[in-house]
Amino acid sequence: MSAKTTVGRARFLLVSVSTADAPTATRVRVWRKLRSLGALYLQQSVCLLPDREPVRRQVARLLASVRADGGTARQLTVDIADDAEYAQLVGEFNAERDTEYGEVVERAPELLEELERETARGNATYAEVEESEADLERFEKWLAKIAARDYFDAPGAPAAREAVERCRAALAAFEDAAIAAQAGDHPTGRSAHALPASARLRSTVE
């Protein structure tokens, strides 16, 4: 849960890290970790994160490792008293998440177009289903990572979820087409369509 000074208002962690005397690998690791947490950079090496227990624990571990590698690091808990300043910070956090959600929306049609092309070619096969499942899984993991650092319910989230759901539905239809294409080779006397889609598809290729 968030630590709050007033109802609906989060406190923030102000994180300052200097890795000038640390190995390059440490600098990369710090940057990647803070970005993965959704840090909002105020200036070089200084960023904000919402003061939430899971975030606080991860930041504490990260800063301890920075110090162990010869760098310097500090974490302060701050309240934003000014309403306008608080709203601006929340807006900046949301803008960064919306940019990421927008990338999901932009990229998702690539999978839909690929499924359409393979369907038009009559190439609805188990191999294509597996390949597209891997693509869908990457989208789902990507979306989950963005959602995990979406602390203030960025408005772009629903469109991104909808884009991934369209991919999921299109893949289900493609899987059904692959099953139908191979149903004539079903090895048992039982109707292929009496089985669940995944089981029907497996039975045609085993």
N, CA and C atoms as a LAMMPS dump frame, in Angstrom:
ITEM: TIMESTEP
0
ITEM: NUMBER OF ATOMS
618
ITEM: BOX BOUNDS ff ff ff
-5.0000000000000000e+02 5.0000000000000000e+02
-5.0000000000000000e+02 5.0000000000000000e+02
-5.0000000000000000e+02 5.0000000000000000e+02
ITEM: ATOMS id mol type element x y z
1 1 1 N 0.835 -1.199 0
2 1 2 C 0 0 0
3 1 3 C 0.873 1.253 0
4 2 1 N 0.309 2.321 -0.478
5 2 2 C 1.044 3.584 -0.503
6 2 3 C 1.026 4.228 0.873
7 3 1 N 2.137 4.875 1.237
8 3 2 C 2.136 5.734 2.409
9 3 3 C 1.579 7.073 1.959
10 4 1 N 0.643 7.658 2.728
11 4 2 C -0.032 8.853 2.259
12 4 3 C -0.055 9.925 3.338
13 5 1 N 0.049 11.146 2.9
14 5 2 C -0.039 12.261 3.835
15 5 3 C -1.476 12.746 3.94
16 6 1 N -2.217 12.708 2.857
17 6 2 C -3.627 13.042 2.838
18 6 3 C -4.327 11.991 2.007
19 7 1 N -5.635 11.946 2.107
20 7 2 C -6.392 10.934 1.367
21 7 3 C -6.124 11.075 -0.122
22 8 1 N -5.718 9.991 -0.728
23 8 2 C -5.489 9.987 -2.17
24 8 3 C -4.155 10.544 -2.612
25 9 1 N -3.327 10.978 -1.677
26 9 2 C -2.049 11.573 -2.076
27 9 3 C -0.893 10.703 -1.6
28 10 1 N -0.075 10.248 -2.542
29 10 2 C 1.053 9.387 -2.218
30 10 3 C 2.272 10.195 -1.811
31 11 1 N 3.107 9.592 -0.996
32 11 2 C 4.438 10.126 -0.749
33 11 3 C 5.368 9.521 -1.794
34 12 1 N 6.552 10.117 -1.913
35 12 2 C 7.5 9.673 -2.923
36 12 3 C 8.85 9.343 -2.309
37 13 1 N 9.558 8.468 -2.988
38 13 2 C 10.954 8.203 -2.674
39 13 3 C 11.807 9.04 -3.622
40 14 1 N 12.656 9.865 -3.055
41 14 2 C 13.626 10.619 -3.857
42 14 3 C 14.925 9.819 -3.823
43 15 1 N 15.34 9.35 -4.973
44 15 2 C 16.495 8.455 -5.071
45 15 3 C 17.614 9.162 -5.817
46 16 1 N 18.781 9.218 -5.184
47 16 2 C 19.963 9.815 -5.803
48 16 3 C 21.064 8.767 -5.85
49 17 1 N 21.605 8.525 -7.04
50 17 2 C 22.625 7.495 -7.217
51 17 3 C 23.784 8.063 -8.022
52 18 1 N 24.99 7.842 -7.543
53 18 2 C 26.192 8.181 -8.302
54 18 3 C 27.03 6.926 -8.465
55 19 1 N 27.271 6.557 -9.716
56 19 2 C 28.065 5.355 -9.994
57 19 3 C 29.369 5.717 -10.697
58 20 1 N 29.827 6.948 -10.506
59 20 2 C 31.046 7.395 -11.187
60 20 3 C 32.248 6.527 -10.834
61 21 1 N 32.294 6.04 -9.602
62 21 2 C 33.43 5.221 -9.175
63 21 3 C 33.108 3.727 -9.185
64 22 1 N 31.991 3.372 -9.775
65 22 2 C 31.572 1.968 -9.823
66 22 3 C 31.81 1.406 -11.217
67 23 1 N 31.842 0.099 -11.359
68 23 2 C 32.029 -0.507 -12.682
69 23 3 C 30.897 -0.136 -13.638
70 24 1 N 31.196 -0.189 -14.928
71 24 2 C 30.178 0.125 -15.939
72 24 3 C 28.967 -0.778 -15.794
73 25 1 N 29.198 -2.035 -15.469
74 25 2 C 28.087 -2.973 -15.307
75 25 3 C 27.126 -2.514 -14.22
76 26 1 N 27.66 -1.882 -13.183
77 26 2 C 26.812 -1.372 -12.111
78 26 3 C 25.936 -0.244 -12.608
79 27 1 N 26.519 0.666 -13.391
80 27 2 C 25.744 1.78 -13.938
81 27 3 C 24.602 1.272 -14.795
82 28 1 N 24.872 0.292 -15.624
83 28 2 C 23.831 -0.273 -16.496
84 28 3 C 22.746 -0.944 -15.662
85 29 1 N 23.171 -1.704 -14.656
86 29 2 C 22.212 -2.419 -13.818
87 29 3 C 21.304 -1.445 -13.072
88 30 1 N 21.884 -0.365 -12.551
89 30 2 C 21.097 0.628 -11.827
90 30 3 C 20.08 1.287 -12.75
91 31 1 N 20.54 1.695 -13.915
92 31 2 C 19.643 2.346 -14.876
93 31 3 C 18.509 1.419 -15.266
94 32 1 N 18.813 0.176 -15.563
95 32 2 C 17.776 -0.78 -15.972
96 32 3 C 16.779 -1.025 -14.847
97 33 1 N 17.272 -1.169 -13.634
98 33 2 C 16.374 -1.456 -12.521
99 33 3 C 15.447 -0.289 -12.242
100 34 1 N 15.995 0.914 -12.195
101 34 2 C 15.148 2.069 -11.909
102 34 3 C 14.132 2.306 -13.023
103 35 1 N 14.545 2.075 -14.261
104 35 2 C 13.596 2.207 -15.365
105 35 3 C 12.517 1.135 -15.285
106 36 1 N 12.9 -0.072 -14.891
107 36 2 C 11.911 -1.143 -14.79
108 36 3 C 10.892 -0.86 -13.689
109 37 1 N 11.312 -0.105 -12.668
110 37 2 C 10.397 0.288 -11.602
111 37 3 C 9.522 1.486 -11.988
112 38 1 N 9.837 2.103 -13.107
113 38 2 C 9.059 3.257 -13.549
114 38 3 C 9.503 4.563 -12.95
115 39 1 N 10.794 4.693 -12.647
116 39 2 C 11.303 5.917 -12.03
117 39 3 C 11.103 7.125 -12.946
118 40 1 N 10.76 8.232 -12.336
119 40 2 C 10.627 9.496 -13.052
120 40 3 C 11.864 10.327 -12.751
121 41 1 N 12.695 10.553 -13.775
122 41 2 C 13.955 11.279 -13.561
123 41 3 C 13.697 12.779 -13.52
124 42 1 N 14.2 13.393 -12.458
125 42 2 C 14.121 14.852 -12.312
126 42 3 C 15.339 15.515 -12.939
127 43 1 N 16.466 14.861 -12.841
128 43 2 C 17.708 15.258 -13.485
129 43 3 C 18.605 14.026 -13.484
130 44 1 N 19.755 14.15 -14.075
131 44 2 C 20.648 13.001 -14.15
132 44 3 C 20.953 12.464 -12.75
133 45 1 N 20.738 11.161 -12.576
134 45 2 C 21.048 10.44 -11.335
135 45 3 C 20.094 10.732 -10.186
136 46 1 N 19.041 11.506 -10.417
137 46 2 C 18.062 11.792 -9.37
138 46 3 C 16.667 11.503 -9.91
139 47 1 N 15.936 10.652 -9.194
140 47 2 C 14.618 10.274 -9.686
141 47 3 C 13.628 10.123 -8.541
142 48 1 N 12.347 10.035 -8.917
143 48 2 C 11.264 9.822 -7.966
144 48 3 C 10.573 8.498 -8.252
145 49 1 N 10.107 7.876 -7.175
146 49 2 C 9.26 6.688 -7.26
147 49 3 C 8.204 6.798 -6.172
148 50 1 N 7.024 6.259 -6.394
149 50 2 C 6.024 6.268 -5.318
150 50 3 C 6.521 5.47 -4.115
151 51 1 N 6.196 5.942 -2.947
152 51 2 C 6.625 5.277 -1.714
153 51 3 C 5.671 4.125 -1.411
154 52 1 N 5.941 3.002 -2.055
155 52 2 C 5.149 1.792 -1.849
156 52 3 C 6.077 0.688 -1.355
157 53 1 N 5.544 -0.172 -0.518
158 53 2 C 6.388 -1.159 0.146
159 53 3 C 7.213 -2.003 -0.821
160 54 1 N 6.617 -2.592 -1.873
161 54 2 C 7.442 -3.395 -2.791
162 54 3 C 8.541 -2.574 -3.471
163 55 1 N 8.204 -1.336 -3.836
164 55 2 C 9.187 -0.455 -4.469
165 55 3 C 10.293 -0.112 -3.482
166 56 1 N 9.906 0.208 -2.254
167 56 2 C 10.882 0.592 -1.233
168 56 3 C 11.881 -0.539 -0.984
169 57 1 N 11.392 -1.775 -0.92
170 57 2 C 12.294 -2.908 -0.688
171 57 3 C 13.277 -3.08 -1.839
172 58 1 N 12.785 -2.972 -3.069
173 58 2 C 13.669 -3.153 -4.226
174 58 3 C 14.699 -2.036 -4.322
175 59 1 N 14.27 -0.82 -4.038
176 59 2 C 15.208 0.305 -4.076
177 59 3 C 16.28 0.135 -2.998
178 60 1 N 15.878 -0.292 -1.813
179 60 2 C 16.849 -0.475 -0.727
180 60 3 C 17.906 -1.502 -1.104
181 61 1 N 17.476 -2.602 -1.719
182 61 2 C 18.446 -3.623 -2.148
183 61 3 C 19.37 -3.077 -3.23
184 62 1 N 18.792 -2.323 -4.162
185 62 2 C 19.593 -1.762 -5.248
186 62 3 C 20.649 -0.805 -4.702
187 63 1 N 20.25 0.086 -3.799
188 63 2 C 21.198 1.067 -3.281
189 63 3 C 22.286 0.41 -2.442
190 64 1 N 21.933 -0.644 -1.73
191 64 2 C 22.948 -1.374 -0.973
192 64 3 C 23.982 -1.977 -1.911
193 65 1 N 23.534 -2.486 -3.052
194 65 2 C 24.474 -3.081 -4.006
195 65 3 C 25.343 -2.001 -4.659
196 66 1 N 24.771 -0.813 -4.868
197 66 2 C 25.555 0.298 -5.43
198 66 3 C 26.687 0.673 -4.481
199 67 1 N 26.375 0.796 -3.211
200 67 2 C 27.407 1.142 -2.227
201 67 3 C 28.471 0.054 -2.144
202 68 1 N 28.041 -1.206 -2.237
203 68 2 C 29.002 -2.308 -2.192
204 68 3 C 29.942 -2.283 -3.391
205 69 1 N 29.477 -1.72 -4.509
206 69 2 C 30.298 -1.632 -5.719
207 69 3 C 31.125 -0.356 -5.792
208 70 1 N 31.087 0.459 -4.732
209 70 2 C 31.903 1.671 -4.708
210 70 3 C 31.188 2.939 -5.087
211 71 1 N 29.882 2.853 -5.363
212 71 2 C 29.123 4.049 -5.695
213 71 3 C 28.525 4.683 -4.453
214 72 1 N 27.825 5.783 -4.647
215 72 2 C 27.124 6.44 -3.545
216 72 3 C 25.642 6.5 -3.882
217 73 1 N 24.812 6.365 -2.85
218 73 2 C 23.375 6.335 -3.093
219 73 3 C 22.636 6.82 -1.863
220 74 1 N 21.488 7.451 -2.091
221 74 2 C 20.675 7.951 -0.987
222 74 3 C 19.202 7.853 -1.37
223 75 1 N 18.402 7.562 -0.373
224 75 2 C 16.951 7.489 -0.557
225 75 3 C 16.276 8.325 0.524
226 76 1 N 15.442 9.269 0.094
227 76 2 C 14.697 10.112 1.024
228 76 3 C 13.21 9.971 0.731
229 77 1 N 12.409 10.073 1.765
230 77 2 C 10.953 10.066 1.59
231 77 3 C 10.454 11.5 1.642
232 78 1 N 9.695 11.882 0.615
233 78 2 C 9.269 13.285 0.518
234 78 3 C 7.754 13.369 0.328
235 79 1 N 7.196 14.451 0.861
236 79 2 C 5.793 14.799 0.646
237 79 3 C 5.738 15.965 -0.336
238 80 1 N 4.762 15.941 -1.212
239 80 2 C 4.549 17.053 -2.135
240 80 3 C 3.347 17.829 -1.624
241 81 1 N 3.61 18.979 -1.012
242 81 2 C 2.54 19.741 -0.368
243 81 3 C 1.685 20.513 -1.363
244 82 1 N 2.298 20.957 -2.446
245 82 2 C 1.584 21.8 -3.402
246 82 3 C 0.715 20.938 -4.319
247 83 1 N -0.568 21.255 -4.399
248 83 2 C -1.496 20.465 -5.197
249 83 3 C -1.109 20.443 -6.674
250 84 1 N -0.756 21.601 -7.196
251 84 2 C -0.418 21.683 -8.617
252 84 3 C 0.844 20.884 -8.918
253 85 1 N 1.83 20.968 -8.054
254 85 2 C 3.07 20.227 -8.26
255 85 3 C 2.814 18.723 -8.194
256 86 1 N 1.996 18.312 -7.238
257 86 2 C 1.661 16.893 -7.116
258 86 3 C 0.956 16.408 -8.385
259 87 1 N -0.012 17.173 -8.851
260 87 2 C -0.746 16.791 -10.055
261 87 3 C 0.186 16.711 -11.269
262 88 1 N 1.137 17.632 -11.331
263 88 2 C 2.076 17.612 -12.451
264 88 3 C 2.941 16.353 -12.417
265 89 1 N 3.407 15.979 -11.228
266 89 2 C 4.222 14.772 -11.113
267 89 3 C 3.44 13.524 -11.512
268 90 1 N 2.214 13.43 -11.029
269 90 2 C 1.376 12.289 -11.405
270 90 3 C 1.161 12.272 -12.912
271 91 1 N 0.944 13.454 -13.485
272 91 2 C 0.77 13.54 -14.932
273 91 3 C 2.002 13.087 -15.69
274 92 1 N 3.188 13.397 -15.156
275 92 2 C 4.426 12.974 -15.823
276 92 3 C 4.622 11.461 -15.708
277 93 1 N 4.314 10.897 -14.547
278 93 2 C 4.351 9.437 -14.433
279 93 3 C 3.403 8.799 -15.45
280 94 1 N 2.187 9.319 -15.525
281 94 2 C 1.202 8.748 -16.441
282 94 3 C 1.606 8.933 -17.898
283 95 1 N 2.228 10.054 -18.203
284 95 2 C 2.661 10.288 -19.589
285 95 3 C 3.696 9.248 -20.019
286 96 1 N 4.601 8.897 -19.107
287 96 2 C 5.607 7.883 -19.452
288 96 3 C 4.96 6.521 -19.656
289 97 1 N 3.986 6.181 -18.799
290 97 2 C 3.309 4.898 -18.969
291 97 3 C 2.469 4.908 -20.251
292 98 1 N 1.835 6.033 -20.548
293 98 2 C 1.027 6.1 -21.765
294 98 3 C 1.883 5.93 -23.008
295 99 1 N 3.108 6.437 -22.969
296 99 2 C 4.017 6.224 -24.096
297 99 3 C 4.284 4.74 -24.279
298 100 1 N 4.484 4.041 -23.165
299 100 2 C 4.738 2.593 -23.242
300 100 3 C 3.494 1.837 -23.685
301 101 1 N 2.35 2.204 -23.136
302 101 2 C 1.108 1.564 -23.578
303 101 3 C 0.883 1.815 -25.066
304 102 1 N 1.216 3.019 -25.513
305 102 2 C 1.048 3.347 -26.924
306 102 3 C 1.904 2.478 -27.829
307 103 1 N 3.079 2.089 -27.341
308 103 2 C 3.936 1.208 -28.132
309 103 3 C 3.297 -0.175 -28.282
310 104 1 N 2.613 -0.637 -27.232
311 104 2 C 1.9 -1.907 -27.328
312 104 3 C 0.8 -1.808 -28.381
313 105 1 N 0.024 -0.731 -28.316
314 105 2 C -1.058 -0.527 -29.282
315 105 3 C -0.513 -0.453 -30.702
316 106 1 N 0.643 0.192 -30.848
317 106 2 C 1.251 0.346 -32.172
318 106 3 C 1.785 -0.969 -32.723
319 107 1 N 2.331 -1.805 -31.841
320 107 2 C 2.961 -3.045 -32.292
321 107 3 C 1.988 -4.208 -32.443
322 108 1 N 0.899 -4.202 -31.685
323 108 2 C -0.03 -5.33 -31.708
324 108 3 C -0.562 -5.659 -33.103
325 109 1 N -0.872 -4.669 -33.937
326 109 2 C -1.376 -5.01 -35.273
327 109 3 C -0.417 -5.859 -36.112
328 110 1 N 0.863 -5.844 -35.786
329 110 2 C 1.811 -6.674 -36.533
330 110 3 C 1.442 -8.152 -36.41
331 111 1 N 1.046 -8.566 -35.199
332 111 2 C 0.649 -9.958 -35.008
333 111 3 C -0.659 -10.246 -35.728
334 112 1 N -1.599 -9.307 -35.666
335 112 2 C -2.866 -9.495 -36.367
336 112 3 C -2.651 -9.622 -37.87
337 113 1 N -1.793 -8.773 -38.417
338 113 2 C -1.518 -8.821 -39.85
339 113 3 C -0.831 -10.127 -40.24
340 114 1 N 0.062 -10.608 -39.387
341 114 2 C 0.735 -11.872 -39.67
342 114 3 C -0.268 -13.016 -39.7
343 115 1 N -1.186 -13.029 -38.762
344 115 2 C -2.211 -14.068 -38.741
345 115 3 C -3.1 -13.983 -39.982
346 116 1 N -3.432 -12.77 -40.387
347 116 2 C -4.243 -12.596 -41.59
348 116 3 C -3.511 -13.084 -42.833
349 117 1 N -2.217 -12.779 -42.93
350 117 2 C -1.438 -13.226 -44.087
351 117 3 C -1.368 -14.751 -44.156
352 118 1 N -1.091 -15.379 -43.023
353 118 2 C -0.972 -16.831 -43.01
354 118 3 C -2.312 -17.493 -43.287
355 119 1 N -3.379 -16.894 -42.83
356 119 2 C -4.711 -17.431 -43.127
357 119 3 C -4.999 -17.319 -44.613
358 120 1 N -4.689 -16.164 -45.207
359 120 2 C -4.93 -15.963 -46.633
360 120 3 C -4.111 -16.928 -47.485
361 121 1 N -2.936 -17.31 -47.003
362 121 2 C -2.091 -18.256 -47.733
363 121 3 C -2.506 -19.704 -47.512
364 122 1 N -3.483 -19.914 -46.669
365 122 2 C -3.871 -21.274 -46.321
366 122 3 C -2.816 -21.958 -45.475
367 123 1 N -2.099 -21.166 -44.7
368 123 2 C -0.978 -21.687 -43.938
369 123 3 C -1.301 -21.727 -42.436
370 124 1 N -2.539 -22.087 -42.112
371 124 2 C -2.936 -22.229 -40.715
372 124 3 C -2.471 -23.59 -40.212
373 125 1 N -1.28 -23.628 -39.661
374 125 2 C -0.675 -24.878 -39.221
375 125 3 C -0.306 -24.79 -37.737
376 126 1 N -0.012 -25.959 -37.171
377 126 2 C 0.375 -26.004 -35.77
378 126 3 C 1.654 -25.199 -35.534
379 127 1 N 2.604 -25.282 -36.473
380 127 2 C 3.861 -24.544 -36.328
381 127 3 C 3.599 -23.04 -36.265
382 128 1 N 2.69 -22.574 -37.117
383 128 2 C 2.362 -21.147 -37.103
384 128 3 C 1.639 -20.758 -35.821
385 129 1 N 0.792 -21.661 -35.328
386 129 2 C 0.111 -21.397 -34.054
387 129 3 C 1.139 -21.237 -32.938
388 130 1 N 2.103 -22.138 -32.871
389 130 2 C 3.126 -22.062 -31.825
390 130 3 C 3.914 -20.764 -31.914
391 131 1 N 4.282 -20.393 -33.141
392 131 2 C 5.058 -19.16 -33.324
393 131 3 C 4.25 -17.951 -32.876
394 132 1 N 2.968 -17.932 -33.224
395 132 2 C 2.119 -16.805 -32.85
396 132 3 C 1.836 -16.811 -31.354
397 133 1 N 1.738 -17.989 -30.747
398 133 2 C 1.572 -18.059 -29.294
399 133 3 C 2.764 -17.419 -28.585
400 134 1 N 3.959 -17.661 -29.104
401 134 2 C 5.157 -17.063 -28.517
402 134 3 C 5.107 -15.537 -28.645
403 135 1 N 4.634 -15.046 -29.796
404 135 2 C 4.508 -13.599 -29.986
405 135 3 C 3.491 -13.012 -29.011
406 136 1 N 2.348 -13.707 -28.856
407 136 2 C 1.324 -13.229 -27.944
408 136 3 C 1.839 -13.218 -26.507
409 137 1 N 2.587 -14.231 -26.132
410 137 2 C 3.143 -14.292 -24.784
411 137 3 C 4.077 -13.115 -24.523
412 138 1 N 4.852 -12.735 -25.54
413 138 2 C 5.734 -11.573 -25.382
414 138 3 C 4.92 -10.3 -25.156
415 139 1 N 3.825 -10.151 -25.896
416 139 2 C 2.962 -8.986 -25.693
417 139 3 C 2.376 -8.988 -24.288
418 140 1 N 1.925 -10.144 -23.828
419 140 2 C 1.309 -10.233 -22.504
420 140 3 C 2.313 -9.901 -21.405
421 141 1 N 3.538 -10.404 -21.537
422 141 2 C 4.574 -10.11 -20.547
423 141 3 C 4.948 -8.625 -20.579
424 142 1 N 5.046 -8.08 -21.77
425 142 2 C 5.363 -6.654 -21.924
426 142 3 C 4.288 -5.812 -21.259
427 143 1 N 3.028 -6.117 -21.531
428 143 2 C 1.927 -5.372 -20.944
429 143 3 C 1.929 -5.501 -19.421
430 144 1 N 2.218 -6.695 -18.925
431 144 2 C 2.246 -6.906 -17.472
432 144 3 C 3.343 -6.071 -16.806
433 145 1 N 4.492 -5.953 -17.454
434 145 2 C 5.575 -5.15 -16.895
435 145 3 C 5.193 -3.674 -16.824
436 146 1 N 4.533 -3.188 -17.874
437 146 2 C 4.1 -1.784 -17.863
438 146 3 C 3.067 -1.566 -16.763
439 147 1 N 2.108 -2.492 -16.666
440 147 2 C 1.05 -2.357 -15.661
441 147 3 C 1.627 -2.36 -14.252
442 148 1 N 2.696 -3.123 -14.03
443 148 2 C 3.296 -3.204 -12.696
444 148 3 C 3.896 -1.875 -12.254
445 149 1 N 4.3 -1.036 -13.198
446 149 2 C 4.86 0.273 -12.841
447 149 3 C 3.885 1.415 -13.159
448 150 1 N 2.647 1.062 -13.434
449 150 2 C 1.606 2.064 -13.67
450 150 3 C 0.954 2.372 -12.327
451 151 1 N 1.549 3.279 -11.59
452 151 2 C 1.141 3.543 -10.21
453 151 3 C -0.095 4.424 -10.087
454 152 1 N -0.417 5.164 -11.148
455 152 2 C -1.495 6.145 -11.044
456 152 3 C -2.57 5.941 -12.11
457 153 1 N -2.731 4.713 -12.573
458 153 2 C -3.8 4.368 -13.525
459 153 3 C -3.771 5.257 -14.762
460 154 1 N -2.694 5.155 -15.499
461 154 2 C -2.548 5.944 -16.723
462 154 3 C -3.699 5.652 -17.686
463 155 1 N -4.216 6.67 -18.344
464 155 2 C -5.401 6.486 -19.198
465 155 3 C -5.173 5.613 -20.428
466 156 1 N -3.928 5.377 -20.794
467 156 2 C -3.668 4.562 -21.975
468 156 3 C -3.782 3.067 -21.755
469 157 1 N -3.964 2.651 -20.503
470 157 2 C -3.99 1.22 -20.193
471 157 3 C -5.111 0.46 -20.896
472 158 1 N -6.362 0.942 -20.884
473 158 2 C -7.435 0.162 -21.514
474 158 3 C -7.193 -0.127 -22.992
475 159 1 N -6.678 0.839 -23.735
476 159 2 C -6.432 0.617 -25.158
477 159 3 C -5.375 -0.46 -25.368
478 160 1 N -4.351 -0.469 -24.505
479 160 2 C -3.308 -1.481 -24.627
480 160 3 C -3.857 -2.867 -24.3
481 161 1 N -4.66 -2.956 -23.238
482 161 2 C -5.267 -4.243 -22.898
483 161 3 C -6.176 -4.731 -24.019
484 162 1 N -6.935 -3.813 -24.598
485 162 2 C -7.828 -4.18 -25.701
486 162 3 C -7.033 -4.672 -26.903
487 163 1 N -5.902 -4.032 -27.185
488 163 2 C -5.08 -4.441 -28.33
489 163 3 C -4.561 -5.868 -28.143
490 164 1 N -4.113 -6.177 -26.937
491 164 2 C -3.621 -7.524 -26.667
492 164 3 C -4.766 -8.532 -26.69
493 165 1 N -5.926 -8.138 -26.206
494 165 2 C -7.077 -9.037 -26.231
495 165 3 C -7.493 -9.342 -27.667
496 166 1 N -7.402 -8.359 -28.565
497 166 2 C -7.705 -8.616 -29.976
498 166 3 C -6.748 -9.644 -30.548
499 167 1 N -5.483 -9.545 -30.16
500 167 2 C -4.503 -10.53 -30.614
501 167 3 C -4.854 -11.922 -30.093
502 168 1 N -5.263 -11.975 -28.832
503 168 2 C -5.617 -13.262 -28.234
504 168 3 C -6.805 -13.885 -28.963
505 169 1 N -7.814 -13.077 -29.271
506 169 2 C -8.994 -13.577 -29.974
507 169 3 C -8.646 -14.016 -31.391
508 170 1 N -7.8 -13.239 -32.052
509 170 2 C -7.405 -13.592 -33.42
510 170 3 C -6.607 -14.89 -33.44
511 171 1 N -5.763 -15.08 -32.45
512 171 2 C -4.987 -16.318 -32.385
513 171 3 C -5.893 -17.511 -32.118
514 172 1 N -6.909 -17.342 -31.281
515 172 2 C -7.858 -18.433 -31.03
516 172 3 C -8.562 -18.83 -32.317
517 173 1 N -8.959 -17.827 -33.127
518 173 2 C -9.608 -18.129 -34.405
519 173 3 C -8.636 -18.822 -35.358
520 174 1 N -7.379 -18.378 -35.345
521 174 2 C -6.364 -18.995 -36.199
522 174 3 C -6.124 -20.448 -35.789
523 175 1 N -6.122 -20.691 -34.476
524 175 2 C -5.952 -22.054 -33.975
525 175 3 C -7.105 -22.94 -34.441
526 176 1 N -8.322 -22.412 -34.393
527 176 2 C -9.469 -23.176 -34.879
528 176 3 C -9.328 -23.493 -36.364
529 177 1 N -8.797 -22.516 -37.135
530 177 2 C -8.589 -22.757 -38.56
531 177 3 C -7.55 -23.849 -38.785
532 178 1 N -6.495 -23.857 -37.956
533 178 2 C -5.468 -24.89 -38.069
534 178 3 C -6.049 -26.259 -37.745
535 179 1 N -6.905 -26.307 -36.733
536 179 2 C -7.543 -27.57 -36.362
537 179 3 C -8.427 -28.07 -37.5
538 180 1 N -9.231 -27.142 -38.061
539 180 2 C -10.118 -27.522 -39.152
540 180 3 C -9.343 -28.025 -40.357
541 181 1 N -8.181 -27.393 -40.63
542 181 2 C -7.38 -27.793 -41.789
543 181 3 C -6.833 -29.204 -41.639
544 182 1 N -6.62 -29.635 -40.401
545 182 2 C -6.018 -30.946 -40.17
546 182 3 C -7.008 -31.972 -39.63
547 183 1 N -8.279 -31.589 -39.492
548 183 2 C -9.263 -32.462 -38.856
549 183 3 C -9.456 -33.763 -39.612
550 184 1 N -9.272 -33.744 -40.917
551 184 2 C -9.448 -34.961 -41.696
552 184 3 C -8.439 -36.024 -41.356
553 185 1 N -7.322 -35.637 -40.721
554 185 2 C -6.275 -36.597 -40.346
555 185 3 C -6.401 -37.028 -38.905
556 186 1 N -7.555 -36.684 -38.247
557 186 2 C -7.706 -37.013 -36.832
558 186 3 C -7.631 -38.523 -36.652
559 187 1 N -6.808 -39.051 -35.759
560 187 2 C -6.535 -40.47 -35.702
561 187 3 C -7.584 -41.302 -34.984
562 188 1 N -8.587 -40.7 -34.363
563 188 2 C -9.581 -41.486 -33.66
564 188 3 C -10.918 -41.359 -34.36
565 189 1 N -11.865 -42.188 -33.964
566 189 2 C -13.177 -42.115 -34.571
567 189 3 C -14.026 -41.011 -33.975
568 190 1 N -13.536 -40.389 -32.928
569 190 2 C -14.282 -39.325 -32.272
570 190 3 C -14.149 -38.042 -33.061
571 191 1 N -15.219 -37.285 -33.135
572 191 2 C -15.182 -36.013 -33.856
573 191 3 C -14.16 -35.099 -33.238
574 192 1 N -13.346 -34.477 -34.081
575 192 2 C -12.318 -33.564 -33.572
576 192 3 C -12.935 -32.41 -32.818
577 193 1 N -14.133 -31.982 -33.254
578 193 2 C -14.731 -30.803 -32.641
579 193 3 C -15.369 -31.118 -31.308
580 194 1 N -15.335 -32.4 -30.879
581 194 2 C -15.851 -32.745 -29.565
582 194 3 C -14.819 -32.503 -28.485
583 195 1 N -13.585 -32.218 -28.884
584 195 2 C -12.51 -31.975 -27.934
585 195 3 C -12.259 -30.48 -27.78
586 196 1 N -11.645 -30.085 -26.658
587 196 2 C -11.222 -28.68 -26.529
588 196 3 C -10.253 -28.317 -27.643
589 197 1 N -10.185 -27.035 -27.964
590 197 2 C -9.356 -26.608 -29.103
591 197 3 C -7.914 -27.05 -28.962
592 198 1 N -7.32 -26.85 -27.778
593 198 2 C -5.913 -27.203 -27.614
594 198 3 C -5.697 -28.707 -27.741
595 199 1 N -6.633 -29.486 -27.183
596 199 2 C -6.502 -30.939 -27.264
597 199 3 C -6.7 -31.414 -28.689
598 200 1 N -7.653 -30.798 -29.413
599 200 2 C -7.898 -31.193 -30.802
600 200 3 C -6.645 -30.944 -31.643
601 201 1 N -6.029 -29.782 -31.438
602 201 2 C -4.843 -29.442 -32.218
603 201 3 C -3.697 -30.384 -31.907
604 202 1 N -3.496 -30.699 -30.604
605 202 2 C -2.413 -31.602 -30.244
606 202 3 C -2.616 -32.971 -30.871
607 203 1 N -3.877 -33.432 -30.889
608 203 2 C -4.12 -34.765 -31.391
609 203 3 C -3.86 -34.894 -32.875
610 204 1 N -3.919 -33.779 -33.605
611 204 2 C -3.678 -33.845 -35.042
612 204 3 C -2.217 -33.868 -35.402
613 205 1 N -1.346 -33.526 -34.438
614 205 2 C 0.077 -33.466 -34.769
615 205 3 C 0.902 -34.491 -34.019
616 206 1 N 0.273 -35.23 -33.066
617 206 2 C 1.025 -36.225 -32.33
618 206 3 C 1.107 -37.525 -33.114
